[in-house]
Amino acid sequence: MKAASPLHESRPTTRRTQPRSVAGMPNQKMTQLARKMRGLDLCLMTTVTSYGRLASRPMSNNGEVEYNGTSYFFTWADSRTARDIGKNKHVQLNFRAEKEFLFVAVQGEATLTTDRDAMQEHWQEQLTQWFKEGLDTPGLTMIEVKARRVNWWGEEDGEIEL
């Protein structure tokens, strides 16, 4: 019988549920999690298809790696990602640290916007490799994902409900 690898071991997870504190200030757990997530740019975004199946694809949060519970991504209005979100706002973002043992799963609600001012706030020049005309690219759409629950596994395991 093979021994289970550390990724498949069953470890008890301590549930740490804390809402955001008053006045929109991030709570201590969110601050600690943001510190751990600093530098995590790439994730797998999972959406629910019109057939009720799950679909995942790699996405970049455009170098915005100071996590505060909201993530931003760019795509095309006619992409499967945008179509999925248009029908079902529930998504999951899965991050993995490369240099340490850390996995983060963000469950949230996504919205789509084509508001140029909102997109300008999150636009990075490096995005022109995919969107050749920058913010003027026809069909450019921004996805905003507001976290509702964040789970992480690493040196410490935890969960935050937002």
C-alpha positions, -999 to +999 in steps of 0.1 A: +000+000+000+014+034-010+018+061+016-003+092+010+016+123-001+013+154+020-011+169-005-035+140+000-031+137+038-062+143+058-054+172+081-080+186+104-089+221+094-096+247+121-125+268+111-117+305+117-148+325+107-146+362+113-166+389+095-151+422+084-148+446+112-168+478+114-163+507+089-150+484+062-116+480+078-102+446+070-100+423+101-067+409+114-071+376+097-076+393+063-045+414+069-025+382+077-039+364+047-031+394+024+005+393+037+007+356+028-008+362-007+015+391-016+030+383-049+004+357-060-006+368-094-019+338-113-049+317-103-074+293-118-108+309-121-137+285-120-171+294-133-204+275-136-214+269-172-249+271-186-250+233-184-242+234-147-207+221-151-175+237-138-151+253-161-116+266-151-090+287-168-058+304-158-061+341-151-038+369-140-050+396-116-028+420-135-001+423-109-026+436-083-013+414-056-022+434-025-052+413-016-082+430+001-110+406-007-116+419-043-098+407-074-099+422-109-094+405-143-098+414-180-114+394-207-135+397-238-173+403-236-179+373-258-156+349-240-169+318-223-158+333-189-180+364-194-209+343-207-207+320-177-206+349-152-235+366-170-256+335-162-242+326-128-221+351-107-206+324-084-169+318-090-139+303-073-103+315-076-075+290-067-041+304-059-008+284-051+024+299-038+055+288-057+081+293-029+062+280+001+034+256+010+003+278+006-030+271-012-058+297-012-094+291-024-115+323-028-153+318-033-170+349-045-194+367-067-183+381-100-197+411-119-188+423-154-182+459-163-172+479-194-170+512-175-138+528-188-131+547-156-134+516-135-112+496-159-086+524-160-080+520-123-069+484-128-053+485-162-017+475-165+003+483-197+014+446-199-022+437-208-017+451-243-001+417-252-036+403-251-057+435-257-038+452-285-057+485-284-055+488-247-087+502-231-100+509-266-100+472-275-134+463-288-153+440-264-129+446-235-146+437-202-134+437-166-144+410-141-146+421-105-147+392-080-158+401-044-148+373-020-175+358+002-153+331+017-116+325+017-100+292+027-062+286+029-039+257+037-003+260+046+017+263+078-017+274+092-051+265+078-080+289+081-112+303+067-127+338+066-163+346+058-169+380+044 
